[in-house]
Amino acid sequence: MNRTLGCVFDAILSDHELITGWWNDGYRILIETPRQITKKELEKLPTTLLNLSVEDVEKSFSEYLEARFPFSYKMKFVAERFGALPRGKTILNSNRLKQLLEQFRKTPIFDETLREAMLEKVDIEKVKEIIKDVEDKKIKVSTLRSSKKPTPLAYHILTKYSDISELMVSERVLLSNIDRMKRTIEARTVILMCLSCGKRTGETRIRNLPEYPTCKKCGQRLLALIRFGQDIKTLQRILKKRLENKELAEEELKDLVHMRHTADLTLSYGRKSIIALEVKGVGPETAFRILGKMHQKEDEFYMDLLKAKIQYLRTREYWKNKE
């Protein structure tokens, strides 16, 4: 039910430019706003979100479906049943999901996907019932504004879905979270590319990397960390052009410079540099500054990474505006 309510809220708040994302669980809906909302706006939110008619609920939910159809992942399995896709061979990355939606829109596959999703994932009638109970005063709606720290009820979903939970706790609590941070990073898989010969590694868990990774083809240690979403073949083509002394376009040069910076770090600091670069908000320059401290204690290394992440989260609006 909260998922359906979140879809309705998304459509309404989008009209007011007051939402950038949202998450839900069985008890809560977490909404991320593009800016800090004022006290007056907060006080008006219950009316904005809940003073709706049955028609408003249906209209808002339909608008959400049209703008951000959230069931594309399910469409793959429906299309396989229809024989429109080979079973088990379609990769569900974000680009492919968008392609599926456009490919099967206005077809029986789209209609069947929506029908099944409405049965399994959506409870529009329950949302209408809640809205009616609010109107009839059977459900009381209150607002609480906390400038210091979230309530225990809110903290649970913030910890699960949001980056900002780390901004709200003391250094003592952060220290207790270092082991979790370490496990999370070391469980990730990465791809490295040798800038000496262009050979790439397969996806490897960070915890399984040697202290100083080397290229299995040429034995060199100048290995660049490939960022999530980058196309490895494009990067190999750029490197080949450079090795052949061919001119690079501006964007190609940017990609090459970033690869070189990460490769220099891997050459000097090995696996620790890859750990650093996998922390949100830590780029090559910040990683170089942290790694240059040559921490004797691992906890101090991770604490510096965590502080760098927190600094990024506090200032990311500035960096977005600079882009």
C-alpha positions as CSV (number, residue, x, y, z in Angstrom):
1,M,0.0,0.0,0.0
2,N,2.8,2.4,0.8
3,R,4.3,1.9,-2.6
4,T,1.0,3.0,-4.2
5,L,0.8,6.0,-1.9
6,G,4.3,6.9,-2.8
7,C,3.5,6.8,-6.5
8,V,0.6,9.2,-5.9
9,F,2.8,11.5,-3.7
10,D,5.4,11.5,-6.4
11,A,3.0,12.8,-9.1
12,I,1.7,15.5,-6.8
13,L,5.0,16.7,-5.5
14,S,6.5,16.6,-9.0
15,D,3.9,19.3,-10.0
16,H,5.2,21.4,-7.1
17,E,8.9,20.6,-7.9
18,L,9.3,19.3,-4.4
19,I,10.7,15.8,-5.0
20,T,13.8,14.2,-6.4
21,G,13.3,10.6,-5.2
22,W,11.4,8.4,-2.7
23,W,11.6,5.1,-1.0
24,N,9.2,3.0,1.1
25,D,8.9,0.1,3.4
26,G,5.9,-1.4,5.2
27,Y,5.7,1.5,7.7
28,R,7.3,4.6,6.1
29,I,7.7,6.6,3.0
30,L,10.9,8.6,2.7
31,I,10.9,11.6,0.3
32,E,14.0,13.4,-0.9
33,T,13.4,17.0,-1.8
34,P,15.6,19.1,-4.1
35,R,16.1,21.7,-1.4
36,Q,15.3,22.4,2.2
37,I,11.6,23.0,2.5
38,T,10.3,25.9,4.6
39,K,8.2,25.6,7.7
40,K,5.3,27.0,5.8
41,E,5.7,24.4,3.0
42,L,5.9,21.6,5.6
43,E,2.7,22.7,7.3
44,K,0.9,22.7,3.9
45,L,2.2,19.2,2.9
46,P,-0.6,17.2,4.6
47,T,-3.2,19.2,2.8
48,T,-1.3,19.0,-0.5
49,L,-0.8,15.2,-0.3
50,L,-4.0,14.0,1.4
51,N,-6.8,16.5,0.6
52,L,-7.7,14.5,-2.5
53,S,-10.7,13.1,-4.2
54,V,-11.0,9.5,-5.5
55,E,-10.6,11.0,-9.0
56,D,-7.4,12.8,-7.8
57,V,-5.9,9.6,-6.6
58,E,-6.6,7.8,-9.8
59,K,-5.3,10.7,-11.9
60,S,-2.1,11.1,-9.9
61,F,-1.4,7.4,-10.1
62,S,-2.0,7.3,-13.8
63,E,0.3,10.3,-14.3
64,Y,3.1,8.5,-12.3
65,L,2.7,5.4,-14.4
66,E,2.9,7.4,-17.6
67,A,6.0,9.4,-16.5
68,R,8.0,6.7,-14.6
69,F,6.5,3.3,-15.3
70,P,8.0,1.3,-12.4
71,F,7.3,-2.2,-13.6
72,S,9.7,-2.5,-16.6
73,Y,11.7,-5.2,-14.7
74,K,8.5,-7.3,-14.7
75,M,8.0,-6.7,-18.4
76,K,11.0,-8.9,-19.2
77,F,9.4,-12.0,-17.8
78,V,6.0,-11.2,-19.4
79,A,7.8,-10.7,-22.8
80,E,9.6,-14.1,-22.3
81,R,6.2,-15.8,-21.7
82,F,4.8,-14.2,-24.9
83,G,7.9,-15.5,-26.8
84,A,9.0,-11.9,-27.7
85,L,12.3,-12.3,-25.8
86,P,14.6,-15.4,-25.4
87,R,14.3,-16.8,-21.9
88,G,17.0,-15.7,-19.5
89,K,19.2,-13.9,-22.0
90,T,18.1,-10.3,-21.6
91,I,20.3,-8.2,-19.3
92,L,18.3,-5.9,-17.1
93,N,20.4,-2.8,-16.9
94,S,18.7,0.7,-16.8
95,N,19.2,1.4,-20.5
96,R,17.7,-2.0,-21.5
97,L,14.7,-1.5,-19.2
98,K,14.0,1.8,-20.9
99,Q,14.3,0.1,-24.3
100,L,11.8,-2.7,-23.2
101,L,9.3,-0.1,-22.1
102,E,9.4,1.7,-25.5
103,Q,9.6,-1.5,-27.4
104,F,6.4,-3.0,-25.9
105,R,4.4,0.1,-25.1
106,K,0.9,-0.1,-26.6
107,T,1.2,-3.9,-27.0
108,P,-0.5,-6.8,-25.2
109,I,2.8,-7.3,-23.4
110,F,2.6,-3.9,-21.8
111,D,-1.1,-4.4,-20.9
112,E,-0.4,-7.8,-19.3
113,T,2.6,-6.4,-17.4
114,L,0.4,-3.6,-16.0
115,R,-2.5,-6.0,-15.2
116,E,-0.2,-8.3,-13.2
117,A,1.6,-5.5,-11.5
118,M,-1.8,-3.9,-10.4
119,L,-2.8,-7.3,-8.9
120,E,0.5,-8.0,-7.1
121,K,2.2,-4.7,-6.4
122,V,-0.5,-2.0,-6.2
123,D,-3.4,-1.4,-3.8
124,I,-5.2,1.7,-5.2
125,E,-8.4,0.9,-3.4
126,K,-6.7,0.9,0.0
127,V,-5.1,4.3,-0.8
128,K,-8.6,5.7,-1.7
129,E,-9.9,4.3,1.6
130,I,-7.1,6.0,3.6
131,I,-7.7,9.3,1.8
132,K,-11.4,9.1,2.7
133,D,-10.6,8.3,6.3
134,V,-8.4,11.4,6.5
135,E,-11.2,13.5,5.1
136,D,-13.7,12.0,7.6
137,K,-11.3,12.6,10.5
138,K,-11.0,8.9,11.2
139,I,-7.2,9.2,10.6
140,K,-5.4,12.2,12.2
141,V,-2.4,13.6,10.4
142,S,0.3,15.5,12.3
143,T,3.6,17.1,11.4
144,L,6.8,17.1,13.4
145,R,9.8,19.2,12.4
146,S,13.2,18.1,13.8
147,S,16.3,20.1,13.1
148,K,18.7,18.0,15.2
149,K,18.2,14.4,14.5
150,P,15.5,12.1,13.1
151,T,12.9,10.2,15.2
152,P,13.6,6.5,15.8
153,L,10.8,5.7,13.3
154,A,12.4,7.8,10.6
155,Y,16.0,6.8,11.4
156,H,15.4,3.2,10.3
157,I,14.5,4.1,6.7
158,L,17.1,6.8,6.5
159,T,19.8,4.2,7.5
160,K,18.5,1.8,4.9
161,Y,18.0,4.0,1.9
162,S,19.7,7.3,2.4
163,D,23.3,8.6,2.3
164,I,22.6,11.2,4.9
165,S,22.3,9.0,8.0
166,E,26.1,9.3,8.4
167,L,25.7,13.0,8.8
168,M,23.6,12.6,11.8
169,V,25.7,10.5,14.2
170,S,28.7,11.1,16.4
171,E,32.3,10.0,15.5
172,R,32.0,7.2,18.2
173,V,29.0,5.8,16.2
174,L,30.9,6.2,13.0
175,L,33.8,4.1,14.4
176,S,31.4,1.3,15.2
177,N,30.2,1.3,11.5
178,I,33.7,1.0,10.0
179,D,33.6,-2.8,10.0
180,R,30.3,-2.7,8.0
181,M,31.7,-0.1,5.6
182,K,34.8,-2.3,5.1
183,R,32.7,-5.4,4.4
184,T,30.5,-3.5,2.0
185,I,33.4,-2.1,-0.1
186,E,35.3,-5.4,-0.1
187,A,32.3,-7.3,-1.4
188,R,32.0,-5.1,-4.5
189,T,33.3,-6.2,-7.8
190,V,35.5,-4.1,-10.0
191,I,37.1,-4.2,-13.5
192,L,40.6,-2.9,-14.1
193,M,42.2,-2.1,-17.4
194,C,46.0,-2.1,-18.1
195,L,47.1,1.2,-19.6
196,S,50.3,-0.5,-20.9
197,C,48.6,-3.1,-23.2
198,G,44.8,-2.4,-23.0
199,K,44.0,-5.8,-21.4
200,R,41.1,-5.8,-19.0
201,T,40.5,-8.0,-16.0
202,G,37.2,-9.8,-15.4
203,E,34.9,-8.7,-12.6
204,T,36.8,-9.3,-9.4
205,R,35.7,-8.8,-5.8
206,I,37.9,-6.3,-4.1
207,R,38.6,-8.6,-1.2
208,N,40.1,-11.1,-3.7
209,L,42.5,-8.7,-5.3
210,P,46.2,-9.0,-4.4
211,E,47.8,-6.2,-2.5
212,Y,49.4,-5.0,-5.7
213,P,47.3,-6.2,-8.8
214,T,49.2,-6.8,-12.0
215,C,48.2,-7.3,-15.6
216,K,48.0,-11.0,-16.5
217,K,49.0,-10.3,-20.1
218,C,52.1,-8.0,-19.7
219,G,52.8,-8.1,-16.0
220,Q,52.6,-4.3,-15.6
221,R,50.9,-2.6,-12.6
222,L,49.5,0.5,-14.4
223,L,45.8,-0.6,-13.9
224,A,43.0,1.9,-14.2
225,L,39.8,1.4,-12.3
226,I,36.8,1.4,-14.6
227,R,33.9,3.4,-13.3
228,F,30.4,2.0,-13.1
229,G,28.5,2.4,-16.4
230,Q,31.6,3.0,-18.5
231,D,31.9,1.1,-21.7
232,I,35.1,-0.9,-21.6
233,K,35.4,-1.2,-25.4
234,T,35.1,2.5,-25.8
235,L,37.9,3.0,-23.2
236,Q,40.1,0.4,-25.0
237,R,39.5,2.3,-28.2
238,I,40.5,5.6,-26.7
239,L,43.7,4.0,-25.2
240,K,44.6,2.5,-28.6
241,K,44.2,5.8,-30.3
242,R,46.6,7.4,-27.7
243,L,49.1,4.6,-28.0
244,E,49.0,5.1,-31.8
245,N,49.5,8.9,-31.3
246,K,46.1,9.7,-32.8
247,E,44.3,12.9,-31.8
248,L,41.6,12.5,-29.1
249,A,38.3,14.4,-28.8
250,E,37.8,16.5,-25.6
251,E,35.6,13.9,-23.9
252,E,38.0,11.1,-24.9
253,L,40.9,13.0,-23.4
254,K,38.9,13.5,-20.1
255,D,38.3,9.8,-19.9
256,L,41.9,9.0,-20.6
257,V,43.1,11.5,-17.9
258,H,40.8,10.0,-15.3
259,M,42.0,6.5,-16.2
260,R,45.6,7.6,-15.9
261,H,45.0,9.2,-12.5
262,T,43.4,6.0,-11.1
263,A,46.1,3.9,-12.7
264,D,48.8,6.0,-11.1
265,L,47.2,5.4,-7.7
266,T,46.9,1.7,-8.3
267,L,50.6,1.6,-9.3
268,S,51.6,3.4,-6.1
269,Y,49.1,2.1,-3.5
270,G,47.7,-1.1,-5.0
271,R,44.5,-2.5,-3.6
272,K,44.1,0.3,-1.0
273,S,43.7,2.8,-3.8
274,I,40.8,0.8,-5.3
275,I,39.1,0.7,-1.9
276,A,39.4,4.5,-1.6
277,L,38.1,5.1,-5.1
278,E,35.0,3.0,-4.4
279,V,33.9,5.4,-1.6
280,K,31.2,7.8,-2.7
281,G,32.6,11.3,-3.2
282,V,36.2,10.1,-3.3
283,G,37.9,10.9,-6.6
284,P,41.6,10.5,-7.5
285,E,42.7,13.8,-5.8
286,T,41.0,13.0,-2.5
287,A,42.2,9.4,-2.7
288,F,45.8,10.6,-3.2
289,R,45.6,12.9,-0.2
290,I,44.2,10.2,2.0
291,L,46.5,7.4,0.8
292,G,49.5,9.7,1.2
293,K,49.1,9.6,5.0
294,M,50.3,6.0,4.9
295,H,48.0,5.0,7.8
296,Q,49.5,2.5,10.2
297,K,46.0,1.5,11.5
298,E,43.3,0.3,9.1
299,D,40.5,1.9,11.1
300,E,42.2,5.3,10.7
301,F,42.3,4.8,6.9
302,Y,38.6,4.0,6.8
303,M,37.7,6.8,9.1
304,D,39.4,9.3,6.7
305,L,37.5,7.8,3.8
306,L,34.2,8.1,5.8
307,K,35.0,11.7,6.7
308,A,35.7,12.5,3.0
309,K,32.3,10.9,2.0
310,I,30.5,13.0,4.7
311,Q,32.2,16.2,3.4
312,Y,31.1,15.3,-0.1
313,L,27.5,14.7,1.1
314,R,27.4,18.1,2.9
315,T,28.7,20.0,-0.1
316,R,27.4,18.0,-3.1
317,E,24.8,20.7,-4.0
318,Y,27.8,23.0,-4.5
319,W,29.5,20.6,-6.8
320,K,26.3,20.0,-8.8
321,N,26.0,23.7,-9.3
322,K,29.6,23.9,-10.5
323,E,29.1,21.2,-13.1
